[in-house]
Amino acid sequence: MGTGAAPENNAARARMIVATAVGIPEKDLPLDAAIGQWGPWDSLAHMRIVLALEDDLGVALPMEQIVEIGALLDIERLLLEHGKV
């Protein structure tokens, strides 16, 4: 992604993806960020997050996985499933 040092784990990578897609510093991203429950994560931000996640993974996610993404933990799970650290 070209955003600096590589994150050390899935949680850090998920935070980096969401913060970058939403356009905020990672420190301002709550650990429990979720669509519809955290102001900046609306439907448009969700599409930016999905696109950033697909870019990071190097794959197009199937619709079934896209609709399951609703929180940072879901992104961490997808990173784990796709073998990202």
PDB file with SEQRES, HELIX, SHEET and CRYST1 records, atoms N, CA, C and O in Angstrom:
SEQRES   1 A   85  MET GLY THR GLY ALA ALA PRO GLU ASN ASN ALA ALA ARG          
SEQRES   2 A   85  ALA ARG MET ILE VAL ALA THR ALA VAL GLY ILE PRO GLU          
SEQRES   3 A   85  LYS ASP LEU PRO LEU ASP ALA ALA ILE GLY GLN TRP GLY          
SEQRES   4 A   85  PRO TRP ASP SER LEU ALA HIS MET ARG ILE VAL LEU ALA          
SEQRES   5 A   85  LEU GLU ASP ASP LEU GLY VAL ALA LEU PRO MET GLU GLN          
SEQRES   6 A   85  ILE VAL GLU ILE GLY ALA LEU LEU ASP ILE GLU ARG LEU          
SEQRES   7 A   85  LEU LEU GLU HIS GLY LYS VAL                                  
HELIX    1 AA1 ASN A   10  VAL A   22  1                                  13    
HELIX    2 AA2 GLU A   26  ASP A   28  5                                   3    
HELIX    3 AA3 SER A   43  LEU A   57  1                                  15    
HELIX    4 AA4 MET A   63  GLU A   68  1                                   6    
HELIX    5 AA5 LEU A   72  GLU A   81  1                                  10    
CRYST1    1.000    1.000    1.000  90.00  90.00  90.00 P 1           1          
ATOM      1  N   MET A   1       0.813  -1.197   0.000  1.00  0.00           N  
ATOM      2  CA  MET A   1       0.000   0.000   0.000  1.00  0.00           C  
ATOM      3  C   MET A   1       0.855   1.259   0.000  1.00  0.00           C  
ATOM      4  O   MET A   1       0.366   2.340  -0.330  1.00  0.00           O  
ATOM      5  N   GLY A   2       2.110   1.133   0.361  1.00  0.00           N  
ATOM      6  CA  GLY A   2       2.973   2.285   0.302  1.00  0.00           C  
ATOM      7  C   GLY A   2       2.702   3.326   1.371  1.00  0.00           C  
ATOM      8  O   GLY A   2       2.913   4.515   1.133  1.00  0.00           O  
ATOM      9  N   THR A   3       2.242   2.914   2.541  1.00  0.00           N  
ATOM     10  CA  THR A   3       1.914   3.886   3.585  1.00  0.00           C  
ATOM     11  C   THR A   3       2.930   3.879   4.719  1.00  0.00           C  
ATOM     12  O   THR A   3       2.615   4.329   5.821  1.00  0.00           O  
ATOM     13  N   GLY A   4       4.128   3.387   4.481  1.00  0.00           N  
ATOM     14  CA  GLY A   4       5.130   3.400   5.530  1.00  0.00           C  
ATOM     15  C   GLY A   4       5.479   2.001   5.972  1.00  0.00           C  
ATOM     16  O   GLY A   4       5.409   1.050   5.193  1.00  0.00           O  
ATOM     17  N   ALA A   5       5.861   1.884   7.246  1.00  0.00           N  
ATOM     18  CA  ALA A   5       6.281   0.594   7.789  1.00  0.00           C  
ATOM     19  C   ALA A   5       5.137  -0.406   7.752  1.00  0.00           C  
ATOM     20  O   ALA A   5       3.976  -0.046   7.947  1.00  0.00           O  
ATOM     21  N   ALA A   6       5.472  -1.650   7.504  1.00  0.00           N  
ATOM     22  CA  ALA A   6       4.458  -2.703   7.453  1.00  0.00           C  
ATOM     23  C   ALA A   6       3.934  -2.992   8.854  1.00  0.00           C  
ATOM     24  O   ALA A   6       4.717  -3.057   9.802  1.00  0.00           O  
ATOM     25  N   PRO A   7       2.634  -3.163   8.997  1.00  0.00           N  
ATOM     26  CA  PRO A   7       2.070  -3.505  10.306  1.00  0.00           C  
ATOM     27  C   PRO A   7       2.577  -4.870  10.764  1.00  0.00           C  
ATOM     28  O   PRO A   7       2.914  -5.721   9.941  1.00  0.00           O  
ATOM     29  N   GLU A   8       2.629  -5.074  12.074  1.00  0.00           N  
ATOM     30  CA  GLU A   8       3.174  -6.299  12.624  1.00  0.00           C  
ATOM     31  C   GLU A   8       2.161  -7.430  12.680  1.00  0.00           C  
ATOM     32  O   GLU A   8       2.559  -8.590  12.786  1.00  0.00           O  
ATOM     33  N   ASN A   9       0.877  -7.142  12.614  1.00  0.00           N  
ATOM     34  CA  ASN A   9      -0.125  -8.197  12.735  1.00  0.00           C  
ATOM     35  C   ASN A   9      -1.419  -7.792  12.034  1.00  0.00           C  
ATOM     36  O   ASN A   9      -1.540  -6.691  11.497  1.00  0.00           O  
ATOM     37  N   ASN A  10      -2.372  -8.707  12.055  1.00  0.00           N  
ATOM     38  CA  ASN A  10      -3.651  -8.454  11.376  1.00  0.00           C  
ATOM     39  C   ASN A  10      -4.396  -7.262  11.961  1.00  0.00           C  
ATOM     40  O   ASN A  10      -5.007  -6.497  11.216  1.00  0.00           O  
ATOM     41  N   ALA A  11      -4.360  -7.090  13.271  1.00  0.00           N  
ATOM     42  CA  ALA A  11      -5.068  -5.968  13.900  1.00  0.00           C  
ATOM     43  C   ALA A  11      -4.485  -4.650  13.422  1.00  0.00           C  
ATOM     44  O   ALA A  11      -5.231  -3.731  13.083  1.00  0.00           O  
ATOM     45  N   ALA A  12      -3.168  -4.543  13.390  1.00  0.00           N  
ATOM     46  CA  ALA A  12      -2.524  -3.313  12.941  1.00  0.00           C  
ATOM     47  C   ALA A  12      -2.780  -3.077  11.457  1.00  0.00           C  
ATOM     48  O   ALA A  12      -3.003  -1.941  11.039  1.00  0.00           O  
ATOM     49  N   ARG A  13      -2.749  -4.133  10.668  1.00  0.00           N  
ATOM     50  CA  ARG A  13      -2.996  -4.002   9.226  1.00  0.00           C  
ATOM     51  C   ARG A  13      -4.451  -3.578   8.984  1.00  0.00           C  
ATOM     52  O   ARG A  13      -4.708  -2.723   8.137  1.00  0.00           O  
ATOM     53  N   ALA A  14      -5.386  -4.157   9.706  1.00  0.00           N  
ATOM     54  CA  ALA A  14      -6.801  -3.794   9.567  1.00  0.00           C  
ATOM     55  C   ALA A  14      -6.995  -2.323   9.924  1.00  0.00           C  
ATOM     56  O   ALA A  14      -7.703  -1.602   9.220  1.00  0.00           O  
ATOM     57  N   ARG A  15      -6.372  -1.874  11.009  1.00  0.00           N  
ATOM     58  CA  ARG A  15      -6.477  -0.475  11.420  1.00  0.00           C  
ATOM     59  C   ARG A  15      -5.906   0.445  10.347  1.00  0.00           C  
ATOM     60  O   ARG A  15      -6.488   1.489  10.049  1.00  0.00           O  
ATOM     61  N   MET A  16      -4.770   0.063   9.765  1.00  0.00           N  
ATOM     62  CA  MET A  16      -4.146   0.872   8.738  1.00  0.00           C  
ATOM     63  C   MET A  16      -5.056   0.977   7.508  1.00  0.00           C  
ATOM     64  O   MET A  16      -5.218   2.057   6.941  1.00  0.00           O  
ATOM     65  N   ILE A  17      -5.640  -0.139   7.107  1.00  0.00           N  
ATOM     66  CA  ILE A  17      -6.520  -0.156   5.935  1.00  0.00           C  
ATOM     67  C   ILE A  17      -7.723   0.757   6.155  1.00  0.00           C  
ATOM     68  O   ILE A  17      -8.038   1.584   5.300  1.00  0.00           O  
ATOM     69  N   VAL A  18      -8.393   0.612   7.293  1.00  0.00           N  
ATOM     70  CA  VAL A  18      -9.596   1.409   7.560  1.00  0.00           C  
ATOM     71  C   VAL A  18      -9.244   2.886   7.718  1.00  0.00           C  
ATOM     72  O   VAL A  18      -9.894   3.743   7.120  1.00  0.00           O  
ATOM     73  N   ALA A  19      -8.231   3.188   8.510  1.00  0.00           N  
ATOM     74  CA  ALA A  19      -7.862   4.590   8.730  1.00  0.00           C  
ATOM     75  C   ALA A  19      -7.483   5.268   7.422  1.00  0.00           C  
ATOM     76  O   ALA A  19      -7.888   6.404   7.174  1.00  0.00           O  
ATOM     77  N   THR A  20      -6.718   4.593   6.591  1.00  0.00           N  
ATOM     78  CA  THR A  20      -6.311   5.161   5.313  1.00  0.00           C  
ATOM     79  C   THR A  20      -7.518   5.369   4.408  1.00  0.00           C  
ATOM     80  O   THR A  20      -7.647   6.416   3.773  1.00  0.00           O  
ATOM     81  N   ALA A  21      -8.400   4.379   4.347  1.00  0.00           N  
ATOM     82  CA  ALA A  21      -9.580   4.469   3.477  1.00  0.00           C  
ATOM     83  C   ALA A  21     -10.526   5.580   3.918  1.00  0.00           C  
ATOM     84  O   ALA A  21     -11.157   6.230   3.085  1.00  0.00           O  
ATOM     85  N   VAL A  22     -10.626   5.796   5.225  1.00  0.00           N  
ATOM     86  CA  VAL A  22     -11.531   6.813   5.756  1.00  0.00           C  
ATOM     87  C   VAL A  22     -10.853   8.186   5.805  1.00  0.00           C  
ATOM     88  O   VAL A  22     -11.524   9.214   5.891  1.00  0.00           O  
ATOM     89  N   GLY A  23      -9.515   8.191   5.749  1.00  0.00           N  
ATOM     90  CA  GLY A  23      -8.776   9.451   5.736  1.00  0.00           C  
ATOM     91  C   GLY A  23      -8.547  10.067   7.098  1.00  0.00           C  
ATOM     92  O   GLY A  23      -8.597  11.286   7.260  1.00  0.00           O  
ATOM     93  N   ILE A  24      -8.290   9.203   8.090  1.00  0.00           N  
ATOM     94  CA  ILE A  24      -8.015   9.699   9.438  1.00  0.00           C  
ATOM     95  C   ILE A  24      -6.726   9.061   9.957  1.00  0.00           C  
ATOM     96  O   ILE A  24      -6.296   8.031   9.438  1.00  0.00           O  
ATOM     97  N   PRO A  25      -6.110   9.661  10.969  1.00  0.00           N  
ATOM     98  CA  PRO A  25      -4.952   9.015  11.591  1.00  0.00           C  
ATOM     99  C   PRO A  25      -5.392   7.735  12.318  1.00  0.00           C  
ATOM    100  O   PRO A  25      -6.486   7.680  12.880  1.00  0.00           O  
ATOM    101  N   GLU A  26      -4.551   6.735  12.299  1.00  0.00           N  
ATOM    102  CA  GLU A  26      -4.887   5.466  12.972  1.00  0.00           C  
ATOM    103  C   GLU A  26      -5.225   5.678  14.438  1.00  0.00           C  
ATOM    104  O   GLU A  26      -6.079   4.979  14.983  1.00  0.00           O  
ATOM    105  N   LYS A  27      -4.568   6.634  15.083  1.00  0.00           N  
ATOM    106  CA  LYS A  27      -4.808   6.866  16.517  1.00  0.00           C  
ATOM    107  C   LYS A  27      -6.237   7.320  16.796  1.00  0.00           C  
ATOM    108  O   LYS A  27      -6.718   7.193  17.922  1.00  0.00           O  
ATOM    109  N   ASP A  28      -6.925   7.855  15.770  1.00  0.00           N  
ATOM    110  CA  ASP A  28      -8.296   8.318  15.942  1.00  0.00           C  
ATOM    111  C   ASP A  28      -9.335   7.246  15.631  1.00  0.00           C  
ATOM    112  O   ASP A  28     -10.536   7.500  15.728  1.00  0.00           O  
ATOM    113  N   LEU A  29      -8.885   6.061  15.261  1.00  0.00           N  
ATOM    114  CA  LEU A  29      -9.785   4.964  14.911  1.00  0.00           C  
ATOM    115  C   LEU A  29     -10.080   4.129  16.157  1.00  0.00           C  
ATOM    116  O   LEU A  29      -9.163   3.529  16.719  1.00  0.00           O  
ATOM    117  N   PRO A  30     -11.338   4.078  16.599  1.00  0.00           N  
ATOM    118  CA  PRO A  30     -11.654   3.273  17.790  1.00  0.00           C  
ATOM    119  C   PRO A  30     -11.494   1.785  17.506  1.00  0.00           C  
ATOM    120  O   PRO A  30     -11.724   1.327  16.387  1.00  0.00           O  
ATOM    121  N   LEU A  31     -11.102   1.046  18.519  1.00  0.00           N  
ATOM    122  CA  LEU A  31     -10.894  -0.405  18.370  1.00  0.00           C  
ATOM    123  C   LEU A  31     -12.176  -1.132  18.005  1.00  0.00           C  
ATOM    124  O   LEU A  31     -12.142  -2.197  17.389  1.00  0.00           O  
ATOM    125  N   ASP A  32     -13.308  -0.550  18.389  1.00  0.00           N  
ATOM    126  CA  ASP A  32     -14.590  -1.201  18.105  1.00  0.00           C  
ATOM    127  C   ASP A  32     -15.309  -0.561  16.908  1.00  0.00           C  
ATOM    128  O   ASP A  32     -16.531  -0.654  16.794  1.00  0.00           O  
ATOM    129  N   ALA A  33     -14.551   0.085  16.024  1.00  0.00           N  
ATOM    130  CA  ALA A  33     -15.150   0.734  14.862  1.00  0.00           C  
ATOM    131  C   ALA A  33     -15.962  -0.268  14.045  1.00  0.00           C  
ATOM    132  O   ALA A  33     -15.513  -1.381  13.771  1.00  0.00           O  
ATOM    133  N   ALA A  34     -17.165   0.152  13.663  1.00  0.00           N  
ATOM    134  CA  ALA A  34     -18.048  -0.708  12.881  1.00  0.00           C  
ATOM    135  C   ALA A  34     -18.946   0.170  12.023  1.00  0.00           C  
ATOM    136  O   ALA A  34     -19.229   1.318  12.365  1.00  0.00           O  
ATOM    137  N   ILE A  35     -19.380  -0.382  10.920  1.00  0.00           N  
ATOM    138  CA  ILE A  35     -20.259   0.359  10.013  1.00  0.00           C  
ATOM    139  C   ILE A  35     -21.570   0.703  10.730  1.00  0.00           C  
ATOM    140  O   ILE A  35     -22.182  -0.143  11.382  1.00  0.00           O  
ATOM    141  N   GLY A  36     -21.973   1.947  10.591  1.00  0.00           N  
ATOM    142  CA  GLY A  36     -23.220   2.397  11.200  1.00  0.00           C  
ATOM    143  C   GLY A  36     -23.138   2.694  12.677  1.00  0.00           C  
ATOM    144  O   GLY A  36     -24.074   3.261  13.241  1.00  0.00           O  
ATOM    145  N   GLN A  37     -22.033   2.323  13.330  1.00  0.00           N  
ATOM    146  CA  GLN A  37     -21.884   2.572  14.766  1.00  0.00           C  
ATOM    147  C   GLN A  37     -20.788   3.583  15.056  1.00  0.00           C  
ATOM    148  O   GLN A  37     -20.673   4.087  16.173  1.00  0.00           O  
ATOM    149  N   TRP A  38     -19.989   3.872  14.049  1.00  0.00           N  
ATOM    150  CA  TRP A  38     -18.922   4.858  14.179  1.00  0.00           C  
ATOM    151  C   TRP A  38     -19.105   5.821  13.026  1.00  0.00           C  
ATOM    152  O   TRP A  38     -19.024   5.419  11.866  1.00  0.00           O  
ATOM    153  N   GLY A  39     -19.350   7.079  13.323  1.00  0.00           N  
ATOM    154  CA  GLY A  39     -19.713   8.096  12.350  1.00  0.00           C  
ATOM    155  C   GLY A  39     -19.050   8.047  10.987  1.00  0.00           C  
ATOM    156  O   GLY A  39     -19.752   8.007   9.976  1.00  0.00           O  
ATOM    157  N   PRO A  40     -17.725   8.050  10.917  1.00  0.00           N  
ATOM    158  CA  PRO A  40     -17.080   8.071   9.606  1.00  0.00           C  
ATOM    159  C   PRO A  40     -17.281   6.804   8.752  1.00  0.00           C  
ATOM    160  O   PRO A  40     -17.075   6.851   7.539  1.00  0.00           O  
ATOM    161  N   TRP A  41     -17.675   5.684   9.356  1.00  0.00           N  
ATOM    162  CA  TRP A  41     -17.823   4.435   8.602  1.00  0.00           C  
ATOM    163  C   TRP A  41     -19.270   4.314   8.125  1.00  0.00           C  
ATOM    164  O   TRP A  41     -20.077   3.581   8.697  1.00  0.00           O  
ATOM    165  N   ASP A  42     -19.569   5.053   7.063  1.00  0.00           N  
ATOM    166  CA  ASP A  42     -20.886   4.971   6.445  1.00  0.00           C  
ATOM    167  C   ASP A  42     -20.798   4.092   5.199  1.00  0.00           C  
ATOM    168  O   ASP A  42     -19.779   3.435   4.983  1.00  0.00           O  
ATOM    169  N   SER A  43     -21.844   4.072   4.381  1.00  0.00           N  
ATOM    170  CA  SER A  43     -21.854   3.172   3.225  1.00  0.00           C  
ATOM    171  C   SER A  43     -20.788   3.540   2.195  1.00  0.00           C  
ATOM    172  O   SER A  43     -20.199   2.653   1.577  1.00  0.00           O  
ATOM    173  N   LEU A  44     -20.534   4.822   2.005  1.00  0.00           N  
ATOM    174  CA  LEU A  44     -19.494   5.227   1.065  1.00  0.00           C  
ATOM    175  C   LEU A  44     -18.108   4.851   1.583  1.00  0.00           C  
ATOM    176  O   LEU A  44     -17.272   4.342   0.836  1.00  0.00           O  
ATOM    177  N   ALA A  45     -17.878   5.104   2.858  1.00  0.00           N  
ATOM    178  CA  ALA A  45     -16.598   4.712   3.467  1.00  0.00           C  
ATOM    179  C   ALA A  45     -16.437   3.199   3.403  1.00  0.00           C  
ATOM    180  O   ALA A  45     -15.328   2.696   3.218  1.00  0.00           O  
ATOM    181  N   HIS A  46     -17.532   2.479   3.554  1.00  0.00           N  
ATOM    182  CA  HIS A  46     -17.476   1.015   3.492  1.00  0.00           C  
ATOM    183  C   HIS A  46     -16.934   0.562   2.130  1.00  0.00           C  
ATOM    184  O   HIS A  46     -16.112  -0.353   2.064  1.00  0.00           O  
ATOM    185  N   MET A  47     -17.384   1.189   1.065  1.00  0.00           N  
ATOM    186  CA  MET A  47     -16.894   0.814  -0.264  1.00  0.00           C  
ATOM    187  C   MET A  47     -15.412   1.156  -0.417  1.00  0.00           C  
ATOM    188  O   MET A  47     -14.664   0.404  -1.042  1.00  0.00           O  
ATOM    189  N   ARG A  48     -14.985   2.287   0.149  1.00  0.00           N  
ATOM    190  CA  ARG A  48     -13.557   2.632   0.109  1.00  0.00           C  
ATOM    191  C   ARG A  48     -12.743   1.624   0.904  1.00  0.00           C  
ATOM    192  O   ARG A  48     -11.645   1.249   0.494  1.00  0.00           O  
ATOM    193  N   ILE A  49     -13.274   1.185   2.039  1.00  0.00           N  
ATOM    194  CA  ILE A  49     -12.589   0.186   2.866  1.00  0.00           C  
ATOM    195  C   ILE A  49     -12.475  -1.133   2.111  1.00  0.00           C  
ATOM    196  O   ILE A  49     -11.416  -1.761   2.105  1.00  0.00           O  
ATOM    197  N   VAL A  50     -13.566  -1.552   1.476  1.00  0.00           N  
ATOM    198  CA  VAL A  50     -13.551  -2.806   0.710  1.00  0.00           C  
ATOM    199  C   VAL A  50     -12.529  -2.722  -0.420  1.00  0.00           C  
ATOM    200  O   VAL A  50     -11.762  -3.662  -0.631  1.00  0.00           O  
ATOM    201  N   LEU A  51     -12.512  -1.606  -1.147  1.00  0.00           N  
ATOM    202  CA  LEU A  51     -11.547  -1.450  -2.236  1.00  0.00           C  
ATOM    203  C   LEU A  51     -10.111  -1.477  -1.719  1.00  0.00           C  
ATOM    204  O   LEU A  51      -9.240  -2.085  -2.340  1.00  0.00           O  
ATOM    205  N   ALA A  52      -9.861  -0.821  -0.584  1.00  0.00           N  
ATOM    206  CA  ALA A  52      -8.522  -0.824   0.004  1.00  0.00           C  
ATOM    207  C   ALA A  52      -8.140  -2.229   0.468  1.00  0.00           C  
ATOM    208  O   ALA A  52      -6.991  -2.645   0.316  1.00  0.00           O  
ATOM    209  N   LEU A  53      -9.089  -2.947   1.022  1.00  0.00           N  
ATOM    210  CA  LEU A  53      -8.841  -4.315   1.471  1.00  0.00           C  
ATOM    211  C   LEU A  53      -8.528  -5.221   0.280  1.00  0.00           C  
ATOM    212  O   LEU A  53      -7.596  -6.024   0.328  1.00  0.00           O  
ATOM    213  N   GLU A  54      -9.310  -5.085  -0.781  1.00  0.00           N  
ATOM    214  CA  GLU A  54      -9.050  -5.881  -1.986  1.00  0.00           C  
ATOM    215  C   GLU A  54      -7.681  -5.547  -2.568  1.00  0.00           C  
ATOM    216  O   GLU A  54      -6.966  -6.439  -3.024  1.00  0.00           O  
ATOM    217  N   ASP A  55      -7.316  -4.281  -2.557  1.00  0.00           N  
ATOM    218  CA  ASP A  55      -6.006  -3.870  -3.048  1.00  0.00           C  
ATOM    219  C   ASP A  55      -4.898  -4.495  -2.194  1.00  0.00           C  
ATOM    220  O   ASP A  55      -3.907  -4.997  -2.723  1.00  0.00           O  
ATOM    221  N   ASP A  56      -5.073  -4.460  -0.885  1.00  0.00           N  
ATOM    222  CA  ASP A  56      -4.086  -5.024   0.030  1.00  0.00           C  
ATOM    223  C   ASP A  56      -3.943  -6.535  -0.178  1.00  0.00           C  
ATOM    224  O   ASP A  56      -2.834  -7.069  -0.171  1.00  0.00           O  
ATOM    225  N   LEU A  57      -5.066  -7.210  -0.361  1.00  0.00           N  
ATOM    226  CA  LEU A  57      -5.058  -8.668  -0.520  1.00  0.00           C  
ATOM    227  C   LEU A  57      -4.683  -9.098  -1.940  1.00  0.00           C  
ATOM    228  O   LEU A  57      -4.229 -10.221  -2.157  1.00  0.00           O  
ATOM    229  N   GLY A  58      -4.876  -8.205  -2.890  1.00  0.00           N  
ATOM    230  CA  GLY A  58      -4.594  -8.552  -4.276  1.00  0.00           C  
ATOM    231  C   GLY A  58      -5.646  -9.456  -4.889  1.00  0.00           C  
ATOM    232  O   GLY A  58      -5.364 -10.196  -5.832  1.00  0.00           O  
ATOM    233  N   VAL A  59      -6.864  -9.398  -4.354  1.00  0.00           N  
ATOM    234  CA  VAL A  59      -7.969 -10.217  -4.868  1.00  0.00           C  
ATOM    235  C   VAL A  59      -9.254  -9.392  -4.875  1.00  0.00           C  
ATOM    236  O   VAL A  59      -9.381  -8.396  -4.163  1.00  0.00           O  
ATOM    237  N   ALA A  60     -10.198  -9.835  -5.696  1.00  0.00           N  
ATOM    238  CA  ALA A  60     -11.542  -9.265  -5.658  1.00  0.00           C  
ATOM    239  C   ALA A  60     -12.353 -10.139  -4.700  1.00  0.00           C  
ATOM    240  O   ALA A  60     -12.462 -11.349  -4.896  1.00  0.00           O  
ATOM    241  N   LEU A  61     -12.908  -9.528  -3.684  1.00  0.00           N  
ATOM    242  CA  LEU A  61     -13.694 -10.277  -2.708  1.00  0.00           C  
ATOM    243  C   LEU A  61     -15.073 -10.597  -3.271  1.00  0.00           C  
ATOM    244  O   LEU A  61     -15.688  -9.752  -3.922  1.00  0.00           O  
ATOM    245  N   PRO A  62     -15.562 -11.806  -3.027  1.00  0.00           N  
ATOM    246  CA  PRO A  62     -16.924 -12.126  -3.459  1.00  0.00           C  
ATOM    247  C   PRO A  62     -17.933 -11.341  -2.614  1.00  0.00           C  
ATOM    248  O   PRO A  62     -17.644 -10.970  -1.476  1.00  0.00           O  
ATOM    249  N   MET A  63     -19.104 -11.095  -3.175  1.00  0.00           N  
ATOM    250  CA  MET A  63     -20.133 -10.322  -2.489  1.00  0.00           C  
ATOM    251  C   MET A  63     -20.439 -10.896  -1.107  1.00  0.00           C  
ATOM    252  O   MET A  63     -20.702 -10.140  -0.172  1.00  0.00           O  
ATOM    253  N   GLU A  64     -20.408 -12.214  -0.964  1.00  0.00           N  
ATOM    254  CA  GLU A  64     -20.701 -12.835   0.336  1.00  0.00           C  
ATOM    255  C   GLU A  64     -19.735 -12.341   1.411  1.00  0.00           C  
ATOM    256  O   GLU A  64     -20.140 -12.116   2.551  1.00  0.00           O  
ATOM    257  N   GLN A  65     -18.460 -12.171   1.054  1.00  0.00           N  
ATOM    258  CA  GLN A  65     -17.489 -11.677   2.033  1.00  0.00           C  
ATOM    259  C   GLN A  65     -17.651 -10.184   2.258  1.00  0.00           C  
ATOM    260  O   GLN A  65     -17.497  -9.706   3.382  1.00  0.00           O  
ATOM    261  N   ILE A  66     -17.958  -9.446   1.206  1.00  0.00           N  
ATOM    262  CA  ILE A  66     -18.110  -7.999   1.345  1.00  0.00           C  
ATOM    263  C   ILE A  66     -19.227  -7.654   2.322  1.00  0.00           C  
ATOM    264  O   ILE A  66     -19.066  -6.765   3.159  1.00  0.00           O  
ATOM    265  N   VAL A  67     -20.354  -8.346   2.222  1.00  0.00           N  
ATOM    266  CA  VAL A  67     -21.475  -8.024   3.115  1.00  0.00           C  
ATOM    267  C   VAL A  67     -21.225  -8.486   4.548  1.00  0.00           C  
ATOM    268  O   VAL A  67     -21.900  -8.031   5.472  1.00  0.00           O  
ATOM    269  N   GLU A  68     -20.262  -9.384   4.739  1.00  0.00           N  
ATOM    270  CA  GLU A  68     -19.919  -9.830   6.098  1.00  0.00           C  
ATOM    271  C   GLU A  68     -18.987  -8.851   6.808  1.00  0.00           C  
ATOM    272  O   GLU A  68     -18.812  -8.940   8.023  1.00  0.00           O  
ATOM    273  N   ILE A  69     -18.389  -7.925   6.071  1.00  0.00           N  
ATOM    274  CA  ILE A  69     -17.482  -6.954   6.678  1.00  0.00           C  
ATOM    275  C   ILE A  69     -18.318  -5.877   7.349  1.00  0.00           C  
ATOM    276  O   ILE A  69     -19.021  -5.117   6.682  1.00  0.00           O  
ATOM    277  N   GLY A  70     -18.238  -5.818   8.657  1.00  0.00           N  
ATOM    278  CA  GLY A  70     -19.005  -4.822   9.385  1.00  0.00           C  
ATOM    279  C   GLY A  70     -18.223  -4.158  10.500  1.00  0.00           C  
ATOM    280  O   GLY A  70     -18.693  -3.208  11.125  1.00  0.00           O  
ATOM    281  N   ALA A  71     -17.008  -4.674  10.749  1.00  0.00           N  
ATOM    282  CA  ALA A  71     -16.209  -4.148  11.853  1.00  0.00           C  
ATOM    283  C   ALA A  71     -14.735  -4.468  11.619  1.00  0.00           C  
ATOM    284  O   ALA A  71     -14.388  -5.268  10.751  1.00  0.00           O  
ATOM    285  N   LEU A  72     -13.893  -3.837  12.398  1.00  0.00           N  
ATOM    286  CA  LEU A  72     -12.458  -4.104  12.307  1.00  0.00           C  
ATOM    287  C   LEU A  72     -12.146  -5.592  12.477  1.00  0.00           C  
ATOM    288  O   LEU A  72     -11.287  -6.132  11.778  1.00  0.00           O  
ATOM    289  N   LEU A  73     -12.833  -6.245  13.391  1.00  0.00           N  
ATOM    290  CA  LEU A  73     -12.580  -7.666  13.623  1.00  0.00           C  
ATOM    291  C   LEU A  73     -12.857  -8.503  12.377  1.00  0.00           C  
ATOM    292  O   LEU A  73     -12.174  -9.499  12.134  1.00  0.00           O  
ATOM    293  N   ASP A  74     -13.847  -8.109  11.594  1.00  0.00           N  
ATOM    294  CA  ASP A  74     -14.149  -8.825  10.353  1.00  0.00           C  
ATOM    295  C   ASP A  74     -13.001  -8.686   9.352  1.00  0.00           C  
ATOM    296  O   ASP A  74     -12.671  -9.634   8.640  1.00  0.00           O  
ATOM    297  N   ILE A  75     -12.402  -7.506   9.304  1.00  0.00           N  
ATOM    298  CA  ILE A  75     -11.268  -7.286   8.407  1.00  0.00           C  
ATOM    299  C   ILE A  75     -10.068  -8.089   8.874  1.00  0.00           C  
ATOM    300  O   ILE A  75      -9.359  -8.672   8.055  1.00  0.00           O  
ATOM    301  N   GLU A  76      -9.831  -8.128  10.176  1.00  0.00           N  
ATOM    302  CA  GLU A  76      -8.743  -8.954  10.713  1.00  0.00           C  
ATOM    303  C   GLU A  76      -8.936 -10.420  10.318  1.00  0.00           C  
ATOM    304  O   GLU A  76      -7.983 -11.098   9.933  1.00  0.00           O  
ATOM    305  N   ARG A  77     -10.168 -10.898  10.418  1.00  0.00           N  
ATOM    306  CA  ARG A  77     -10.473 -12.294  10.067  1.00  0.00           C  
ATOM    307  C   ARG A  77     -10.180 -12.558   8.593  1.00  0.00           C  
ATOM    308  O   ARG A  77      -9.595 -13.584   8.245  1.00  0.00           O  
ATOM    309  N   LEU A  78     -10.588 -11.628   7.730  1.00  0.00           N  
ATOM    310  CA  LEU A  78     -10.320 -11.798   6.303  1.00  0.00           C  
ATOM    311  C   LEU A  78      -8.824 -11.803   6.006  1.00  0.00           C  
ATOM    312  O   LEU A  78      -8.353 -12.586   5.181  1.00  0.00           O  
ATOM    313  N   LEU A  79      -8.084 -10.934   6.676  1.00  0.00           N  
ATOM    314  CA  LEU A  79      -6.630 -10.920   6.483  1.00  0.00           C  
ATOM    315  C   LEU A  79      -6.029 -12.263   6.884  1.00  0.00           C  
ATOM    316  O   LEU A  79      -5.145 -12.782   6.203  1.00  0.00           O  
ATOM    317  N   LEU A  80      -6.508 -12.818   7.986  1.00  0.00           N  
ATOM    318  CA  LEU A  80      -6.038 -14.126   8.430  1.00  0.00           C  
ATOM    319  C   LEU A  80      -6.396 -15.216   7.433  1.00  0.00           C  
ATOM    320  O   LEU A  80      -5.562 -16.063   7.114  1.00  0.00           O  
ATOM    321  N   GLU A  81      -7.632 -15.204   6.937  1.00  0.00           N  
ATOM    322  CA  GLU A  81      -8.077 -16.201   5.964  1.00  0.00           C  
ATOM    323  C   GLU A  81      -7.273 -16.150   4.672  1.00  0.00           C  
ATOM    324  O   GLU A  81      -7.075 -17.171   4.013  1.00  0.00           O  
ATOM    325  N   HIS A  82      -6.811 -14.955   4.316  1.00  0.00           N  
ATOM    326  CA  HIS A  82      -6.055 -14.797   3.076  1.00  0.00           C  
ATOM    327  C   HIS A  82      -4.553 -14.865   3.307  1.00  0.00           C  
ATOM    328  O   HIS A  82      -3.767 -14.556   2.411  1.00  0.00           O  
ATOM    329  N   GLY A  83      -4.154 -15.273   4.516  1.00  0.00           N  
ATOM    330  CA  GLY A  83      -2.749 -15.492   4.797  1.00  0.00           C  
ATOM    331  C   GLY A  83      -1.923 -14.250   5.031  1.00  0.00           C  
ATOM    332  O   GLY A  83      -0.695 -14.300   4.957  1.00  0.00           O  
ATOM    333  N   LYS A  84      -2.582 -13.119   5.317  1.00  0.00           N  
ATOM    334  CA  LYS A  84      -1.840 -11.899   5.633  1.00  0.00           C  
ATOM    335  C   LYS A  84      -1.504 -11.898   7.106  1.00  0.00           C  
ATOM    336  O   LYS A  84      -2.264 -12.400   7.935  1.00  0.00           O  
ATOM    337  N   VAL A  85      -0.362 -11.332   7.419  1.00  0.00           N  
ATOM    338  CA  VAL A  85       0.071 -11.250   8.809  1.00  0.00           C  
ATOM    339  C   VAL A  85      -0.308  -9.911   9.381  1.00  0.00           C  
ATOM    340  O   VAL A  85      -0.031  -9.639  10.549  1.00  0.00           O  
TER     341      VAL A  85                                                      
END                                                                             
